[in-house]
Amino acid sequence: MSQGKYALDPGARVMLSDLGLRPASVLRRAGLRADLLAGGPVWLSQEEFFALWTSIEEEAGDPNLPLRIEDVFSAEIFAPSIFAALMSPNLNLAARRIATYKRLIGPMRLLVDITSNTTTIGYRWPNGERPPLVVALSELMFWIELARRGTRRRVEPVQVVCPELPDDLEAYRDYAGVDLQAGSVQSVVFSAGDGAAPFVTANEMVWEAFEPELRRRLADLEQDAAAVEQVRAVLLELLPVGRSSMGDIASELAMSTRTLHRRLAAEGTTFQRVLDRTREDLARHYLADPDISAADISFLLGYEETSSFYRAFHNWTGDTPEQVRTATLAVR
Protein backbone atom coordinates (compact mmCIF):
# COMPACT_ATOMS: atom_id res chain seq x y z
CA MET A 1 0.00 0.00 0.00
CA SER A 2 1.35 3.42 -0.91
CA GLN A 3 1.42 6.21 1.62
CA GLY A 4 -1.13 8.94 1.13
CA LYS A 5 -3.49 6.53 -0.65
CA TYR A 6 -7.18 5.99 0.00
CA ALA A 7 -9.31 2.99 -0.86
CA LEU A 8 -11.91 3.12 -3.60
CA ASP A 9 -14.13 0.10 -3.17
CA PRO A 10 -15.75 -1.71 -6.12
CA GLY A 11 -19.10 -0.40 -4.83
CA ALA A 12 -18.23 2.87 -6.55
CA ARG A 13 -19.22 1.22 -9.83
CA VAL A 14 -22.67 0.46 -8.37
CA MET A 15 -23.05 4.08 -7.31
CA LEU A 16 -22.12 5.38 -10.76
CA SER A 17 -24.56 2.96 -12.38
CA ASP A 18 -27.37 3.98 -10.01
CA LEU A 19 -26.66 7.63 -10.84
CA GLY A 20 -26.96 6.85 -14.55
CA LEU A 21 -23.28 7.51 -15.25
CA ARG A 22 -20.85 5.50 -17.36
CA PRO A 23 -17.80 4.52 -15.24
CA ALA A 24 -15.45 4.63 -18.23
CA SER A 25 -16.47 8.20 -19.06
CA VAL A 26 -16.09 9.33 -15.46
CA LEU A 27 -12.66 7.75 -15.15
CA ARG A 28 -11.49 9.14 -18.48
CA ARG A 29 -12.51 12.67 -17.49
CA ALA A 30 -10.67 12.25 -14.19
CA GLY A 31 -7.50 11.14 -15.95
CA LEU A 32 -7.70 7.64 -14.46
CA ARG A 33 -7.38 4.34 -16.29
CA ALA A 34 -10.66 3.02 -17.71
CA ASP A 35 -10.46 -0.40 -15.99
CA LEU A 36 -9.85 1.05 -12.52
CA LEU A 37 -13.10 -0.35 -11.12
CA ALA A 38 -12.95 -3.68 -12.88
CA GLY A 39 -11.31 -5.62 -10.06
CA GLY A 40 -10.95 -5.35 -6.31
CA PRO A 41 -10.33 -2.24 -4.20
CA VAL A 42 -7.88 0.26 -5.67
CA TRP A 43 -5.92 3.06 -4.06
CA LEU A 44 -6.07 6.72 -5.01
CA SER A 45 -3.91 9.67 -4.04
CA GLN A 46 -5.63 12.75 -2.62
CA GLU A 47 -5.32 14.46 -6.01
CA GLU A 48 -6.87 11.47 -7.77
CA PHE A 49 -9.59 11.22 -5.12
CA PHE A 50 -10.65 14.84 -5.64
CA ALA A 51 -10.31 14.54 -9.42
CA LEU A 52 -12.63 11.53 -9.45
CA TRP A 53 -15.33 13.34 -7.50
CA THR A 54 -15.02 16.45 -9.64
CA SER A 55 -15.40 14.24 -12.71
CA ILE A 56 -18.52 12.58 -11.25
CA GLU A 57 -20.03 16.02 -10.65
CA GLU A 58 -19.21 17.20 -14.18
CA GLU A 59 -20.50 14.02 -15.83
CA ALA A 60 -23.75 14.20 -13.84
CA GLY A 61 -24.29 17.87 -14.67
CA ASP A 62 -26.52 18.18 -11.62
CA PRO A 63 -25.86 20.86 -8.97
CA ASN A 64 -27.83 18.73 -6.49
CA LEU A 65 -25.79 15.59 -7.10
CA PRO A 66 -25.08 15.06 -3.35
CA LEU A 67 -28.83 14.71 -2.77
CA ARG A 68 -29.11 12.20 -5.59
CA ILE A 69 -26.29 10.20 -4.01
CA GLU A 70 -28.28 9.95 -0.79
CA ASP A 71 -31.29 8.75 -2.81
CA VAL A 72 -29.28 5.78 -4.06
CA PHE A 73 -27.80 5.08 -0.62
CA SER A 74 -27.34 1.31 -0.32
CA ALA A 75 -25.12 -1.23 1.38
CA GLU A 76 -23.57 -2.15 -1.97
CA ILE A 77 -22.26 1.38 -2.54
CA PHE A 78 -20.41 2.12 0.66
CA ALA A 79 -17.19 0.75 2.06
CA PRO A 80 -17.21 -1.95 4.74
CA SER A 81 -16.43 0.53 7.51
CA ILE A 82 -19.56 2.55 6.74
CA PHE A 83 -21.78 -0.48 6.21
CA ALA A 84 -20.60 -1.90 9.52
CA ALA A 85 -21.27 1.44 11.23
CA LEU A 86 -24.91 1.15 10.19
CA MET A 87 -24.93 -1.96 12.35
CA SER A 88 -23.97 0.17 15.40
CA PRO A 89 -26.38 0.71 18.32
CA ASN A 90 -26.77 4.43 17.57
CA LEU A 91 -25.38 7.40 15.64
CA ASN A 92 -22.90 8.31 18.39
CA LEU A 93 -21.12 4.97 18.24
CA ALA A 94 -21.41 4.82 14.45
CA ALA A 95 -19.66 8.21 14.20
CA ARG A 96 -16.86 7.12 16.51
CA ARG A 97 -16.33 3.93 14.55
CA ILE A 98 -16.29 5.68 11.19
CA ALA A 99 -13.91 8.32 12.61
CA THR A 100 -11.46 5.55 13.48
CA TYR A 101 -11.45 4.03 10.01
CA LYS A 102 -12.32 7.00 7.77
CA ARG A 103 -8.67 7.43 6.79
CA LEU A 104 -8.98 4.20 4.82
CA ILE A 105 -11.48 5.68 2.38
CA GLY A 106 -10.67 9.37 2.03
CA PRO A 107 -8.20 12.18 2.73
CA MET A 108 -9.99 13.55 5.77
CA ARG A 109 -10.23 13.21 9.53
CA LEU A 110 -13.47 13.15 11.47
CA LEU A 111 -13.73 14.96 14.79
CA VAL A 112 -16.61 13.63 16.88
CA ASP A 113 -17.68 15.71 19.88
CA ILE A 114 -20.47 14.26 22.02
CA THR A 115 -21.86 16.39 24.86
CA SER A 116 -24.97 16.27 27.03
CA ASN A 117 -26.77 18.45 24.47
CA THR A 118 -25.38 17.66 21.03
CA THR A 119 -23.38 15.34 18.80
CA THR A 120 -21.08 17.24 16.46
CA ILE A 121 -19.29 15.58 13.55
CA GLY A 122 -16.63 17.84 12.03
CA TYR A 123 -14.15 17.45 9.19
CA ARG A 124 -10.50 18.34 8.92
CA TRP A 125 -8.82 18.10 5.53
CA PRO A 126 -5.06 17.72 4.87
CA ASN A 127 -3.06 20.96 4.82
CA GLY A 128 -6.21 22.98 5.47
CA GLU A 129 -7.36 22.38 1.89
CA ARG A 130 -10.98 22.62 0.82
CA PRO A 131 -12.44 19.59 -0.95
CA PRO A 132 -14.61 19.91 -4.06
CA LEU A 133 -18.08 21.13 -3.07
CA VAL A 134 -19.65 17.85 -4.18
CA VAL A 135 -17.45 15.98 -1.69
CA ALA A 136 -18.14 18.35 1.21
CA LEU A 137 -21.91 18.28 0.67
CA SER A 138 -22.05 14.51 0.09
CA GLU A 139 -20.17 13.91 3.33
CA LEU A 140 -22.51 16.16 5.32
CA MET A 141 -25.69 14.76 3.79
CA PHE A 142 -24.40 11.24 4.40
CA TRP A 143 -24.71 11.67 8.17
CA ILE A 144 -28.30 12.78 7.90
CA GLU A 145 -29.14 9.82 5.70
CA LEU A 146 -27.27 7.42 7.98
CA ALA A 147 -29.22 8.66 11.01
CA ARG A 148 -32.49 8.26 9.12
CA ARG A 149 -31.68 4.81 7.77
CA GLY A 150 -30.53 3.66 11.18
CA THR A 151 -33.49 4.94 13.18
CA ARG A 152 -36.09 4.63 10.41
CA ARG A 153 -37.40 8.13 11.12
CA ARG A 154 -36.84 11.60 9.68
CA VAL A 155 -33.93 12.84 11.80
CA GLU A 156 -33.19 16.53 11.24
CA PRO A 157 -29.87 18.02 12.36
CA VAL A 158 -29.59 21.08 14.56
CA GLN A 159 -27.02 22.69 12.29
CA VAL A 160 -25.15 22.04 9.03
CA VAL A 161 -22.05 24.13 8.25
CA CYS A 162 -20.14 24.08 4.97
CA PRO A 163 -17.22 26.32 3.84
CA GLU A 164 -19.02 26.86 0.54
CA LEU A 165 -22.78 26.88 -0.01
CA PRO A 166 -24.59 25.31 -2.99
CA ASP A 167 -26.63 27.42 -5.39
CA ASP A 168 -29.88 25.60 -4.65
CA LEU A 169 -30.11 26.23 -0.92
CA GLU A 170 -33.81 25.50 -0.87
CA ALA A 171 -33.32 21.91 -2.07
CA TYR A 172 -30.82 21.25 0.70
CA ARG A 173 -33.08 22.87 3.30
CA ASP A 174 -35.93 20.64 2.18
CA TYR A 175 -33.72 17.58 2.53
CA ALA A 176 -31.95 18.45 5.77
CA GLY A 177 -34.77 20.30 7.50
CA VAL A 178 -32.49 23.24 8.35
CA ASP A 179 -30.75 25.99 6.41
CA LEU A 180 -27.14 25.29 5.52
CA GLN A 181 -24.75 27.85 7.02
CA ALA A 182 -21.42 29.08 5.70
CA GLY A 183 -18.47 28.57 8.03
CA SER A 184 -14.80 27.69 8.03
CA VAL A 185 -15.28 24.27 9.68
CA GLN A 186 -17.35 21.68 7.83
CA SER A 187 -19.66 20.03 10.36
CA VAL A 188 -23.10 18.63 11.10
CA VAL A 189 -24.70 18.84 14.55
CA PHE A 190 -27.42 16.58 15.93
CA SER A 191 -29.37 16.81 19.16
CA ALA A 192 -28.28 14.53 21.99
CA GLY A 193 -31.53 12.60 21.62
CA ASP A 194 -30.94 11.87 17.95
CA GLY A 195 -27.31 10.97 18.59
CA ALA A 196 -28.33 8.36 21.15
CA ALA A 197 -31.51 7.15 19.40
CA PRO A 198 -31.35 3.36 18.86
CA PHE A 199 -30.60 2.09 15.36
CA VAL A 200 -33.12 -0.54 14.31
CA THR A 201 -30.39 -1.79 11.98
CA ALA A 202 -28.08 -2.54 14.92
CA ASN A 203 -26.27 -5.86 14.65
CA GLU A 204 -23.11 -6.20 16.72
CA MET A 205 -22.35 -9.60 15.21
CA VAL A 206 -21.90 -7.93 11.82
CA TRP A 207 -19.60 -5.29 13.35
CA GLU A 208 -17.53 -7.96 15.08
CA ALA A 209 -17.15 -9.74 11.75
CA PHE A 210 -15.97 -6.60 9.96
CA GLU A 211 -13.76 -5.04 12.64
CA PRO A 212 -10.72 -7.40 12.47
CA GLU A 213 -10.31 -6.70 8.74
CA LEU A 214 -10.69 -2.96 9.26
CA ARG A 215 -8.07 -3.02 11.99
CA ARG A 216 -5.70 -4.94 9.73
CA ARG A 217 -6.15 -2.41 6.92
CA LEU A 218 -5.61 0.50 9.27
CA ALA A 219 -2.50 -1.11 10.75
CA ASP A 220 -1.11 -1.62 7.24
CA LEU A 221 -1.81 2.00 6.38
CA GLU A 222 -0.15 3.34 9.51
CA GLN A 223 2.84 1.04 9.18
CA ASP A 224 3.44 2.04 5.56
CA ALA A 225 2.91 5.75 6.10
CA ALA A 226 6.05 7.78 6.65
CA ALA A 227 6.52 9.13 10.17
CA VAL A 228 6.62 12.67 8.77
CA GLU A 229 3.17 12.22 7.20
CA GLN A 230 1.76 10.72 10.39
CA VAL A 231 3.05 13.64 12.44
CA ARG A 232 1.69 16.20 9.97
CA ALA A 233 -1.74 14.54 10.00
CA VAL A 234 -1.95 14.65 13.79
CA LEU A 235 -0.65 18.23 13.92
CA LEU A 236 -3.43 19.34 11.57
CA GLU A 237 -5.90 18.01 14.11
CA LEU A 238 -4.24 19.21 17.30
CA LEU A 239 -2.78 22.62 16.41
CA PRO A 240 -6.13 24.47 16.53
CA VAL A 241 -6.70 23.24 20.10
CA GLY A 242 -3.26 24.36 21.24
CA ARG A 243 -1.55 20.97 21.41
CA SER A 244 1.72 20.78 19.50
CA SER A 245 4.32 19.20 21.74
CA MET A 246 6.21 16.09 20.74
CA GLY A 247 4.64 14.32 23.71
CA ASP A 248 1.15 15.20 22.49
CA ILE A 249 1.85 13.90 19.01
CA ALA A 250 3.60 10.73 20.20
CA SER A 251 0.66 9.98 22.49
CA GLU A 252 -1.82 10.31 19.61
CA LEU A 253 0.33 7.96 17.53
CA ALA A 254 0.49 5.46 20.41
CA MET A 255 4.28 5.50 20.63
CA SER A 256 6.92 6.91 22.94
CA THR A 257 8.70 10.19 22.22
CA ARG A 258 11.92 8.19 21.92
CA THR A 259 10.40 5.99 19.19
CA LEU A 260 9.00 9.02 17.35
CA HIS A 261 12.36 10.77 17.52
CA ARG A 262 14.10 7.67 16.14
CA ARG A 263 11.63 7.26 13.27
CA LEU A 264 11.89 10.91 12.25
CA ALA A 265 15.68 10.75 12.44
CA ALA A 266 15.62 7.73 10.14
CA GLU A 267 13.79 9.93 7.62
CA GLY A 268 16.41 12.64 7.99
CA THR A 269 14.39 15.17 9.96
CA THR A 270 13.31 16.24 13.44
CA PHE A 271 10.02 16.92 15.13
CA GLN A 272 10.70 20.67 15.24
CA ARG A 273 11.34 20.77 11.50
CA VAL A 274 8.09 18.95 10.76
CA LEU A 275 6.21 21.25 13.15
CA ASP A 276 7.69 24.39 11.57
CA ARG A 277 7.03 23.20 8.01
CA THR A 278 3.45 22.26 8.86
CA ARG A 279 2.83 25.63 10.49
CA GLU A 280 4.39 27.48 7.56
CA ASP A 281 2.30 25.58 5.00
CA LEU A 282 -0.87 26.24 6.98
CA ALA A 283 0.03 29.89 7.51
CA ARG A 284 0.49 30.42 3.77
CA HIS A 285 -2.83 28.71 3.11
CA TYR A 286 -4.67 30.89 5.64
CA LEU A 287 -2.97 34.07 4.39
CA ALA A 288 -4.50 33.46 0.98
CA ASP A 289 -7.88 34.20 2.58
CA PRO A 290 -8.16 37.95 3.29
CA ASP A 291 -10.94 37.32 5.81
CA ILE A 292 -8.70 35.45 8.25
CA SER A 293 -6.78 37.84 10.51
CA ALA A 294 -3.21 37.33 11.68
CA ALA A 295 -4.52 36.87 15.22
CA ASP A 296 -6.85 34.10 14.03
CA ILE A 297 -4.03 32.43 12.11
CA SER A 298 -1.85 32.58 15.19
CA PHE A 299 -4.57 30.79 17.17
CA LEU A 300 -5.13 28.16 14.47
CA LEU A 301 -1.40 27.39 14.46
CA GLY A 302 -1.37 26.84 18.20
CA TYR A 303 0.45 30.00 19.30
CA GLU A 304 -0.55 31.69 22.55
CA GLU A 305 0.69 35.11 21.39
CA THR A 306 0.38 36.69 17.95
CA SER A 307 3.87 38.13 18.34
CA SER A 308 5.27 34.58 18.59
CA PHE A 309 3.64 33.74 15.27
CA TYR A 310 5.14 36.87 13.65
CA ARG A 311 8.65 36.00 14.84
CA ALA A 312 8.36 32.40 13.71
CA PHE A 313 6.94 33.35 10.32
CA HIS A 314 9.77 35.79 9.69
CA ASN A 315 12.30 33.09 10.61
CA TRP A 316 10.70 30.70 8.11
CA THR A 317 10.25 33.07 5.20
CA GLY A 318 12.21 36.25 5.82
CA ASP A 319 8.97 38.20 5.32
CA THR A 320 6.06 39.33 7.46
CA PRO A 321 2.62 37.70 7.14
CA GLU A 322 1.28 40.92 5.60
CA GLN A 323 3.97 40.91 2.90
CA VAL A 324 3.20 37.32 1.96
CA ARG A 325 -0.56 37.97 1.97
CA THR A 326 -0.17 41.00 -0.29
CA ALA A 327 2.02 39.06 -2.73
CA THR A 328 -0.32 36.07 -2.73
CA LEU A 329 -3.45 38.11 -3.38
CA ALA A 330 -1.72 40.17 -6.07
CA VAL A 331 -1.21 37.14 -8.32
CA ARG A 332 -4.79 35.93 -8.10
Secondary structure, 3 states (H helix, E strand, C coil): CCCCEEEECCHHHHHHHHCCCCHHHHHHHHCCCCCCCCCCCEEEEHHHHHHHHHHHHHHHCCCCHHHHHHHCCCCCCCCHHHHHHHCCCEHHHHHHHHHHHHHHCCCCEEEEEECCCEEEEEEECHHHCCCCHHHHHHHHHHHHHHHHHHHCCCCCCCEEEECCCCCCHHHHHHHHCCCEEECCCCEEEEEHHHHHCECCCCCHHHHHHHHHHHHHHHHHHHHHCCHHHHHHHHHHHHHHHCCCCHHHHHHHCCCCHHHHHHHHHHCCCCHHHHHHHHHHHHHHHHHCCCCCCHHHHHHHCCCCCHHHHHHHHHHHHCCCHHHHHHHHHHCC
